[in-house]
Amino acid sequence: MSTTSPTSSGISINSSDAESKAFFNLLTEILDSISIAVGAFVIIAVVLIRIYRPALGRTITVRLSGWIAFADILVCSIQIIYIHGNELFTNVSPLALGFVLTSLQTSSLFFVYLTVCIAINLHLTILTSKYRNVADKIDPWMVPVSFIWANVTTIPFHIWFQAEWNPQIGGFVKTPTWAAPYYMWASQYVWQLLGELYCASVIVMVLVKLYNMRKYQEKQSSAQNRNQIESSDQHGRSSKRITFVMLRIVWYPVIPIITQTWLIVMNSIPAPHNLPYININNIMSALQGILNGIVFCLNPATYALWQEWRNKPEIPFSPKASRNTRHSFDDGATWIKLQEPAMSTVSENYEMYKPNKPGIPSDW
């Protein structure tokens, strides 16, 4: 959602633009509502996983998925309020306007920082597995530091600059006007851009690492003779499992890139030429919760639970049993299989898949 339009205080919107804006506002509100529902579903699912399958609930992607869903709910709820700004904000005090704008920016940055945390974990455990101990040490601090830093990077600027609501454009403006671009870059855009660039770099490095591992595995498989067909098949299955997990996890850092970049694009183009980008930004921001919900469903832990439910529906679901017995997922339950020591044989001579440096950390 557009948070400010520094040069738009004197710009009016013609009738066709107003109709377009009304249509996109309605579409945005619908998508925001769906994202809120999806976010609530993810939070409930995470809570249930942590209760009934604590081994999976402790994984970093499952835990952070719940907090990401919480941030999505905040963003989408504030955006729905924002859509009705002309009815709600016309006679509201600057302090209240500043609170709404701060909440929107803080929740957006909170989501970006949480996704960066997943990228950091990927970096420390997959790309440079020798720093696994560092990942373990910073793990408990990821959520509180993300929340605190999201507030630290936004609140001071709302103290220095005053927010106003412009009913002509249906958006916030900051005074003094000349300082608005600096305010937006310092309080939000710089941090979003840095986070997105880091996520993009981690995605590229993980895909390159995965490609190199696959090439290495193919080379090793081709060297197997006919007497080692069983071993070769085991390598092939293990390699596919690792590919399966990595390609699913890597989607987490993709979401902020495709949903948050439009905010920077929108406010980098002078009004009224940025109106199409305002609509795109609003739609992508509203889709954020839906996309994160899809990624959560693709999470290997969620997939493992789905496999268990699909293949063994006749077994009663007992919380007590799930906490005191070992999970009996079938061979398709990639998440559990990758945690078995035997699975590290996929390419144990390859750099990041040595036995003491497992390719897929058990706490993802």
C-alpha positions in Angstrom: 0.0 0.0 0.0 1.3 3.5 -0.8 2.5 5.2 2.3 3.4 8.5 1.0 3.5 10.5 -2.2 5.9 13.4 -1.6 5.1 15.5 -4.6 1.4 14.8 -4.9 -0.1 17.3 -2.4 -1.4 19.5 -5.2 -2.4 16.9 -7.7 -6.0 15.9 -8.4 -7.2 12.6 -10.0 -9.5 12.8 -13.0 -12.8 10.7 -13.2 -11.3 7.8 -15.2 -8.4 7.5 -12.7 -10.9 7.7 -9.9 -12.9 4.8 -11.3 -9.8 2.8 -11.8 -8.7 3.6 -8.2 -12.1 2.5 -6.9 -11.9 -0.8 -8.7 -8.4 -1.6 -7.5 -9.3 -0.5 -4.0 -12.1 -3.0 -4.0 -9.9 -5.7 -5.4 -7.2 -4.9 -2.9 -9.6 -5.1 0.0 -10.9 -8.5 -1.1 -7.3 -9.8 -1.4 -6.4 -8.3 1.9 -9.3 -10.1 3.5 -8.2 -13.4 2.0 -4.7 -12.8 3.1 -5.9 -12.2 6.7 -7.8 -15.5 6.6 -4.8 -17.3 5.2 -2.5 -15.8 7.8 -4.9 -16.9 10.6 -4.9 -20.4 9.1 -1.1 -20.5 9.0 -0.9 -19.4 12.7 -3.4 -22.0 13.8 -1.5 -24.7 11.8 1.8 -23.6 13.3 0.4 -23.8 16.8 -1.1 -27.3 16.1 2.2 -28.5 14.6 4.1 -27.3 17.7 1.6 -29.1 20.0 1.2 -32.3 18.1 4.5 -32.6 16.2 7.0 -30.7 18.3 10.0 -32.1 16.4 8.7 -30.4 13.3 7.3 -27.4 15.2 10.8 -26.5 16.3 12.1 -26.1 12.8 13.1 -22.5 12.0 10.9 -22.2 8.8 7.8 -23.4 10.7 8.4 -21.1 13.6 9.1 -18.1 11.5 6.1 -18.9 9.2 3.8 -18.2 12.1 5.4 -14.8 12.8 5.4 -14.0 9.1 1.7 -14.7 9.0 1.2 -12.4 12.0 3.1 -9.6 10.1 0.9 -10.3 7.1 -2.3 -9.9 9.1 -1.0 -6.6 10.5 -0.1 -5.3 7.1 -3.4 -6.3 5.4 -5.5 -5.1 8.3 -3.9 -1.6 8.2 -4.3 -1.6 4.4 -8.0 -2.1 4.7 -8.2 0.8 7.1 -6.0 2.8 4.7 -8.4 2.1 1.7 -11.1 3.9 3.6 -8.8 6.8 4.6 -11.0 9.5 3.1 -13.8 8.5 5.5 -11.6 7.9 8.5 -8.6 10.2 8.3 -9.9 13.6 7.1 -10.3 15.1 10.5 -7.9 12.9 12.4 -4.9 14.4 14.4 -1.4 14.2 12.9 -0.4 12.0 15.9 -3.1 9.4 15.0 -2.1 9.5 11.3 1.5 9.1 12.2 0.6 6.0 14.3 -1.2 4.4 11.4 1.6 5.1 9.0 4.2 3.9 11.5 2.3 0.7 12.0 2.0 0.0 8.3 5.7 0.6 7.7 6.8 -1.3 10.8 4.7 -4.4 10.0 6.0 -4.4 6.4 9.6 -4.2 7.6 9.0 -6.8 10.2 7.9 -9.2 7.5 11.0 -8.4 5.4 13.4 -8.9 8.3 11.8 -12.2 9.2 12.4 -13.4 5.6 15.9 -12.1 5.8 16.3 -14.3 8.9 15.4 -17.4 6.9 17.9 -16.3 4.2 20.6 -15.9 6.9 19.9 -19.4 8.2 20.1 -20.7 4.6 23.4 -18.9 4.2 25.0 -20.1 7.5 23.8 -23.7 7.2 23.9 -24.5 3.5 26.3 -22.1 1.8 28.8 -22.0 4.7 27.9 -24.9 6.9 31.0 -24.4 9.1 29.1 -21.5 10.7 26.2 -23.8 11.8 27.0 -23.0 15.4 26.5 -19.3 14.7 23.1 -20.0 13.2 22.2 -21.9 16.4 23.3 -19.1 18.6 21.4 -16.3 16.8 18.3 -18.4 16.3 16.5 -17.4 19.6 17.1 -13.7 18.8 15.8 -13.6 15.3 12.2 -12.6 16.0 12.8 -10.1 18.8 15.6 -8.4 16.9 13.5 -8.2 13.8 10.6 -6.6 15.6 12.8 -4.2 17.5 14.8 -3.1 14.5 11.6 -2.6 12.5 10.5 -0.1 15.1 13.9 1.5 15.5 14.1 2.2 11.7 10.7 3.9 11.5 9.6 5.5 14.7 12.3 8.2 15.0 11.3 9.6 11.6 7.7 9.8 12.5 8.7 12.0 15.5 10.7 14.3 13.2 8.2 14.5 10.4 4.5 15.2 10.5 2.0 13.0 8.6 -1.0 14.5 6.8 -3.8 12.9 4.8 -4.5 14.2 1.3 -8.0 13.3 0.3 -7.3 14.3 -3.4 -4.9 11.4 -3.8 -6.2 9.2 -1.0 -2.8 8.9 0.6 -0.4 10.2 3.2 2.0 13.1 2.6 4.8 14.2 4.9 5.7 17.8 5.8 8.0 19.4 5.2 7.5 18.2 1.6 11.1 18.7 0.5 12.2 16.2 3.2 9.6 13.5 2.4 11.8 11.5 -0.1 14.7 11.4 2.4 12.2 10.3 5.1 10.9 7.4 3.1 14.3 6.2 2.0 15.8 6.4 5.5 12.9 4.9 7.3 11.9 2.1 4.9 13.2 1.9 1.4 16.9 1.5 2.3 16.1 -1.4 4.6 13.7 -3.1 2.2 16.2 -2.8 -0.6 19.1 -4.2 1.4 16.9 -7.0 2.6 15.7 -7.8 -0.9 19.2 -7.7 -2.4 20.5 -10.1 0.3 17.6 -12.5 -0.2 18.2 -12.4 -4.0 21.9 -13.1 -3.5 21.2 -16.0 -1.2 18.6 -17.5 -3.7 21.2 -17.3 -6.5 23.9 -18.9 -4.4 21.7 -21.7 -3.1 20.5 -22.5 -6.7 24.2 -22.5 -7.9 25.1 -24.7 -5.0 22.3 -27.0 -5.8 23.2 -27.2 -9.5 26.9 -28.0 -8.6 25.7 -30.7 -6.2 23.5 -32.2 -8.8 26.3 -32.2 -11.4 28.6 -33.8 -8.8 26.0 -36.5 -8.0 25.5 -37.2 -11.7 29.2 -37.6 -12.1 29.4 -40.0 -9.1 26.4 -42.0 -10.4 27.9 -42.4 -13.8 31.1 -43.8 -12.2 29.1 -46.6 -10.5 29.5 -50.0 -12.0 26.7 -52.6 -12.4 27.6 -54.2 -9.1 26.7 -51.0 -7.3 23.3 -50.3 -8.8 21.7 -50.3 -5.4 24.1 -47.8 -4.0 23.7 -45.6 -7.1 19.9 -45.7 -6.6 20.3 -44.7 -3.0 22.4 -41.7 -4.1 19.8 -40.7 -6.7 16.9 -40.9 -4.2 18.9 -38.9 -1.6 19.8 -36.3 -4.1 16.2 -35.9 -5.2 15.2 -35.4 -1.5 17.8 -32.7 -1.0 16.7 -31.0 -4.2 13.1 -31.3 -3.1 13.7 -29.6 0.3 16.0 -26.9 -1.0 13.7 -25.8 -3.8 10.8 -25.5 -1.4 12.7 -23.6 1.3 14.2 -21.1 -1.2 10.7 -19.7 -2.0 10.6 -17.9 1.4 13.1 -15.2 0.4 11.4 -14.8 -3.0 8.1 -13.3 -1.6 9.4 -9.9 -0.4 11.2 -9.4 -3.7 8.0 -9.8 -5.7 5.7 -8.0 -3.3 7.7 -5.2 -1.7 9.8 -3.9 -4.6 6.8 -2.1 -6.2 6.6 0.3 -3.2 10.0 1.6 -4.1 9.1 1.8 -7.8 5.9 3.5 -7.1 7.4 6.3 -5.1 10.4 6.7 -7.4 8.1 7.9 -10.2 6.5 11.4 -10.1 2.8 11.7 -9.7 0.4 11.3 -11.5 2.5 9.0 -13.7 2.9 6.6 -10.8 -0.8 5.7 -10.6 -0.5 2.4 -12.4 2.3 1.4 -10.1 0.3 2.4 -7.1 -2.4 -0.1 -8.1 0.3 -2.8 -8.8 1.9 -2.1 -5.4 -1.5 -2.3 -3.6 -2.4 -5.6 -5.3 1.1 -7.2 -4.6 1.0 -6.1 -1.0 -2.5 -7.6 -0.6 -1.2 -10.8 -2.2 1.6 -11.1 0.3 -0.3 -13.1 2.9 -1.7 -15.5 0.2 1.7 -16.1 -1.3 3.3 -16.7 2.1 0.4 -19.2 2.9 1.2 -21.1 -0.3 4.9 -21.2 0.6 4.0 -22.5 4.0 2.0 -25.3 2.4 5.1 -26.1 0.3 7.2 -26.3 3.4 8.8 -29.8 3.8 7.5 -30.0 7.3 3.9 -29.3 6.1 4.4 -31.8 3.3 5.6 -34.5 5.7 2.5 -34.0 7.8 0.3 -34.2 4.7 2.0 -37.4 3.6 1.4 -38.9 7.1 -2.3 -37.9 7.0 -2.8 -39.1 3.5 -1.1 -42.5 3.8 -2.1 -43.4 7.3 -5.6 -42.1 8.0 -6.5 -45.2 10.0 -4.1 -44.4 12.8 -5.7 -42.3 15.6 -4.1 -38.9 16.0 -2.8 -38.9 19.6 -1.0 -35.8 21.0 0.5 -37.9 23.8 1.7 -40.6 21.4 3.2 -38.0 19.0 5.3 -36.5 21.8 6.6 -39.8 23.2 7.0 -41.9 20.1 9.2 -41.6 17.0 7.4 -40.3 13.9 6.7 -43.1 11.3 6.5 -41.1 8.1 6.5 -43.0 4.9 9.4 -43.0 2.4 7.8 -39.9 0.7 8.1 -37.9 3.9 11.2 -36.1 2.7 11.5 -33.9 5.8 12.1 -36.7 8.2 14.1 -38.8 5.8 16.6 -36.0 5.3 17.3 -35.9 9.0 18.4 -39.5 9.1 22.3 -39.9 9.3 22.1 -42.4 6.4 20.8 -39.8 4.1 24.0 -37.8 4.3 25.6 -40.3 1.9 24.1 -38.5 -1.0 27.4 -37.0 -1.9 29.4 -37.1 1.3 32.6 -36.3 -0.5 31.1 -33.1 -1.8 32.0 -29.9 0.1 28.8 -29.1 2.0 27.5 -32.7 2.3 30.3 -34.2 4.5 29.0 -36.3 7.4 29.9 -33.6 9.9 28.4 -30.9 7.7 24.9 -32.2 6.8 23.5 -30.6 3.7 20.0 -30.2 5.1 19.9 -29.0 8.7 17.5 -30.9 10.9 16.0 -27.7 12.4 14.7 -26.1 9.2 
